[in-house]
Amino acid sequence: MAIIVPAILEKIKEGFEAKARSFERISGVERIQVDFCDGLFVPSVTVGVKELDVLNPAFTWEAHLMLHEPTDFFEYQIAGFTTIIIHFEAFTDKVQLAREIGNIRSLGLKVGLAINPETELSELTHYGELVDQFTMLGVHPGSQGQDIIPEIFGRIKSLRQLLPHAIIEVDGGVRAENIQQITEAGGNVVVVGSALAGDPEWDFEKLREAIDL
């Protein structure tokens, strides 16, 4: 079964803490993603990692950096993140991208490489041995609540064919109505934000049930 990962995208520390507590109470949640936006790579601006207290070590935390050319990853390690996801499109210099992947690994952290809906999948074949997972955006990054872009299902299948053994995380627009289609296409991990905005525990269970339909 695919792993369901709740996602937090909040502008202020208090909002982040409230959302984290609500997700930590959900039975079956082991992994939580936190989105960081800088107003440059995407229009949104979120709470910064330096504002956060140390994360609950009972969970696995991944940081999704929707930042322009991020280079400082040590603060994320200090906060308690074990996976850092950076965007392919955030770096115009792909030599720098490869260097930052190495810098993340040098901290003992796992690396994810995210791609926007328009990016050619063939670009990722060079990174199959360098990263631990690929994060495919099903929406344009920067805000929650968007509808999934229909082309994502074919893109997941194509990436699965290109990289049969890759961990493919799908982020954006995930709902109970499409989560099974995502996993059948080849997604190992699904990231969910606004679909948990009602009663998170009830919503999470409905997502798990939808995978098994």
N, C-alpha and C positions, 0 to 999 in steps of 0.2 A: 504493500500500500504506500502511496505517496505521503510524504510528510507535509503537514499543514503548518505554516509559520505565520503567526500574527505579526502585523507590522504597525509600528508607531511612527506617525509623522505629526509632530507638535511644535508650535512656535515658542512655547515657554516651558520652563522647568516644571511648574505645577501641573500643567496639562500632561507632560510626559510621565510624571510620577503617578498620576491618577490612572492613565492608560496602562502603564506597566503593572500596577497592582491588579487591575481588572483582568489582564491577560494571565498573570501569574496564578490567579484563582481557577483558571479553566483546567478541568481534568483532561489529561492527555497532552497538554502543551509542554514541550521540552525545549523549544527553540523559539526565539523572538528576534525579529529584525527591527532595527531603528534606522529611519531615514534621516539623513543630514543634507540640507540644501543651503547653498551660499548666496542665492540671488544672482549668480553669474551663469553657472551652467544651466540652471533652471530659474524661473522668476521667483519661486518661493524661497523664504528664509525660515529656518527652523532653529530650535534650541541647539546650542553648540555642545560638543563633547566635554569641554572644560567646565560647563555648568552642571554636569551630571555628577551625582554621588556614585560611589562604587556600585555596580550592578549586582543583583541577586545571583550568587554563584550556583544556586540550585538549577539555573537554566543556562542554556547555550545562547550566546548573544552574537548577532552579526550586524555589522554597520554597513549600510548601503550609502556610499558617498556620492551624492549627486552634486559634486563639487568640481570646479574648474582646476585641473592639474593639481590634485592633492599630493602633498609630499611629506606631511608630518603625521605619522601613524602611531607614534609612541603613546600619545594621549589616549588613544582608543584601547591600547593594550592595558594601560593603567586603569581605565574605567572598567575593564572586565570583558571587552570584546575578544572573541577568539577567531572570528572571520571578518575580513575586510573586503567589501565589494567595491571595485572602482569601475568607472565607465570607459569603454573603448573610445567613445567620442570625446571624452574630456581632455584627451591629449592629442595635439596636432603632430607632435613628434613621437612616433611609435618607438623610437629608441628610448625615450624617456619613460614611456609606458612600461616597457620591458624592465627598465631599471627600477621603477617603483614596485613592480611585482616582486622583484628580488629583494627590495628593501622591506616589504611586508613579510616575506618569508624569513628574512634575517631576524625578525622579532619573534619567530616561532608561531606566527599566525597563519591561518589558512587564507587563501586568496580566491575571490570570485571576480569574474569579468562580466560586466553587464553590457548589454547592447540595446540600443533604441530600435523601434520598429522598422526604420528605413535602412538600417545598416545591412550590408551584404553579408550573408552567413559565411561566405568563403573567407572573409577576413579573419575568422576565428580559428581556422585550421592551423595557423601558426602558433596558437597558444594552447593547444590541446595538452601538451606535456608540461606547461608552465603554471597552470592554475588548477584549483581543486574543483571548481564548478563554474558554470555559465549561468548568468541571470538574464533571461529574455524578458524584455519589457513588452507587456501586452497593451500598453497605453503610452502616450507621451509623458515622460517623467516629470514629477514635480508636484502633483496633487492627487489626492485620493478621490474616489467616487466616480471616476470616468468609466465609460463602457469599454469593454474589451474590443480591440481591433480585430475584425474577423480573420484577417490574414495570418494571425498568430498561430492558428492551429496547423496550417500548412508549414509555417516556419519551424515549429517544434518538430514536426515529422522530418523535415529536411535536415535540421541540425542533428537529429538522432541518427540519420543515415550517414552524415558526414563524420560524426564522432559517436560511434555506437556505445562506448563505455562511459561517456561523460555524465556527470551529474548536471541535469538541466533543471534550473529553478525558473518558474514562471511567475512574474510579478506584475500586477496591474489588471483591474477589471475582473478579477476572479469572483465568481458567484456560485451558489449551489446549482444554478442552471447550466453552468459550463464547466465545472470542475472535473467532471468525469471525462468530458471531451479532451480536456487538457492532459489528463493523465494517460488516456488511451493514445494520444498523439505522441507521448514519450516523455512527459514531464515527471521528474522524480520528486520535486519539491514545489509546493504552491504557496505563494505569499498572499496573505489576505489582510486588507485594511478596513475599508468601509463596510464590507460584508459582515463585520463583527461589531457594527456600530449600535445595534439594538441591545439585545441581551447576549453578551459575548459567549457565555457558556452554552446557551441554547443554539445560537448561530453556529458555533464551532461544531456542535454535535450534528447539526443538519448538513454541514459541509462533509463531515466524515461519512454520514449516511449516503450522501449523493455520490460519493466515489464508488460505493459498493452497489449502486442500482443496477 
